[in-house]
Amino acid sequence: MTNNALRQSLHLHMARWGLKRFTSDADYFAWQRIELSSSDLIQLRKVVAQKHEGGHLDEVAFYDRSAQPQILPVLYSQRYEYYIEVGSRVAACLGDAAHILDFGCGVGILTTFYAAQYPEKQFLGVDRSPASIAVARERAQGLGLGNLRFECVDVELQPIAGSQDLIVATHSLVQAEQDPGIPSQNWQTFERTHDSKQQALFEQRTGLDIRLDRLSALLAQKGRMIVFEKTRQLARRVPLQRALAARGLGLVEQPELVRYRLVEEVADDGPFYLLGMEAGSTLHWDESPEPDEGPPCDPMQFKTHATDQDAPLYENHGPSAQGVWEQLHEKRLLKDTTRQESDGRQLHVELGQAEEGVYLYCANTFDQRQLVIVEPARALMLESYYRQIVEGASG
Ligand SMILES: C[S@@+](CC[C@H](N)C(=O)[O-])C[C@H]1O[C@@H](n2cnc3c(N)ncnc32)[C@H](O)[C@@H]1O
């Protein structure tokens, strides 16, 4: 089936689940007010706030609450585009696997889609939220799916039995969304040292260690895994990739970043990984920053294109700012500060002169880069900006 046909079929499947697609946030919130009573709305907001505060129990409570019949379509419609983008990609990658596990399947919106598309394959959905699993079972039965079963298991507390040809883990492996990941060696590089202690700490903090150990142990010989997490930032992508590689998983396809629209935000997630246990992959893990869409690398070229008189001569807030800063002509440093922040990151900020003008360069070990160049007559503006960053950093 082509990806387009899979997407069409997924839209129909979503309608069967009562999920709606919205192109405007205002329309979505108007619908939310019609669908939910004010007490449901209050309760929903309370659970969402608790989840953001963290903690294992709160997360299970959040997913239990999300599975309630009146809440489910309203909450999960926010993720409509996510289901279309991720579900269609996963469905296109199931290959010849006969036994497939959907880890952290939630209420089974996507698991029931995969099972309906591939009646010849056997599916198992696992989740630690009892209410989500109850809904998943009920829906699978309602959809007449005989090739799908669900188990309520917290994989951190107990292993899953059996062997699987393919494991799907979408938004279920790397918890701790706020975890910034592993910093680079220093502010001048995007590279991470191979520090096993730092890696182990990241895996523990995010729950990745036990999940991946238990899941990879389930994979049959030459088994495959599909992974899609919120690990777009290099600082999270690198330790995820190293954790996968350490469990014997290699790339089967070039990973791909996925962009989709949620209510009140556009999410850039991923990469979407198709991985295999077979040896000899010719594809390599990419540990370089994502190419940004920065302005032209030559600041002088940028100047000739600038239309706004008040605009700086050059401004770049992406990783490519580093290359431009390295190549500035006849750089003379006026002042600089490098310091360790309380969250572990190292921050460097410098003010200098170059043939191109007066510049401010700011870099940190979580891969943020910023280069601004102005005409010498506007140097005071950059100086005050420099002070703000230094004071903000120390405060
Ligand atoms: C964000 S939802 C993702 C659901 C689904 N995979 C999707 O792509 O829409 C994460 C799910 O993973 C489940 N989960 C997280 N940690 C788990 C664990 N240790 N064992 C089982 N399920 C877990 C949660 O209960 C939740 O339902």
The ligand as a Tripos MOL2 file, in Angstrom:
@<TRIPOS>MOLECULE
LIG
   27    29     1     0     0
SMALL
NO_CHARGES

@<TRIPOS>ATOM
      1 C1          2.8690    9.5670   24.8880 C.3       1 LIG1
      2 S1          2.0650    8.0230   25.1060 S.3       1 LIG1
      3 C2          2.3490    7.3290   23.5090 C.3       1 LIG1
      4 C3          1.2930    6.3820   23.0660 C.3       1 LIG1
      5 C4          1.4920    5.7910   21.6920 C.3       1 LIG1
      6 N1          2.6910    4.9870   21.6270 N.3       1 LIG1
      7 C5          1.5100    6.8440   20.6060 C.2       1 LIG1
      8 O1          2.4570    6.8740   19.8230 O.co2     1 LIG1
      9 O2          0.5740    7.6200   20.5360 O.co2     1 LIG1
     10 C6          3.2400    7.1300   26.1290 C.3       1 LIG1
     11 C7          2.6830    5.8250   26.6450 C.3       1 LIG1
     12 O3          3.7660    5.0250   27.1200 O.3       1 LIG1
     13 C8          3.3200    4.3610   28.2950 C.3       1 LIG1
     14 N2          4.4860    3.9710   29.0940 N.ar      1 LIG1
     15 C9          5.4520    4.7900   29.5610 C.ar      1 LIG1
     16 N3          6.3330    4.0860   30.2920 N.ar      1 LIG1
     17 C10         5.9290    2.8060   30.2920 C.ar      1 LIG1
     18 C11         6.4250    1.6260   30.8890 C.ar      1 LIG1
     19 N4          7.5100    1.6490   31.6450 N.pl3     1 LIG1
     20 N5          5.7640    0.4580   30.6760 N.ar      1 LIG1
     21 C12         4.6490    0.4520   29.9210 C.ar      1 LIG1
     22 N6          4.1160    1.5500   29.3490 N.ar      1 LIG1
     23 C13         4.7440    2.7090   29.5280 C.ar      1 LIG1
     24 C14         2.4380    5.3980   28.9870 C.3       1 LIG1
     25 O4          1.5520    4.8110   29.9340 O.3       1 LIG1
     26 C15         1.7190    6.0260   27.7940 C.3       1 LIG1
     27 O5          0.4880    5.4030   27.5170 O.3       1 LIG1
@<TRIPOS>BOND
     1     1     2 1
     2     2     3 1
     3     2    10 1
     4     3     4 1
     5     4     5 1
     6     5     6 1
     7     5     7 1
     8     7     8 2
     9     7     9 1
    10    10    11 1
    11    11    12 1
    12    11    26 1
    13    12    13 1
    14    13    14 1
    15    13    24 1
    16    14    15 ar
    17    14    23 ar
    18    15    16 ar
    19    16    17 ar
    20    17    18 ar
    21    17    23 ar
    22    18    19 1
    23    18    20 ar
    24    20    21 ar
    25    21    22 ar
    26    22    23 ar
    27    24    25 1
    28    24    26 1
    29    26    27 1
@<TRIPOS>SUBSTRUCTURE
     1 LIG1         1 GROUP 0 **** ****
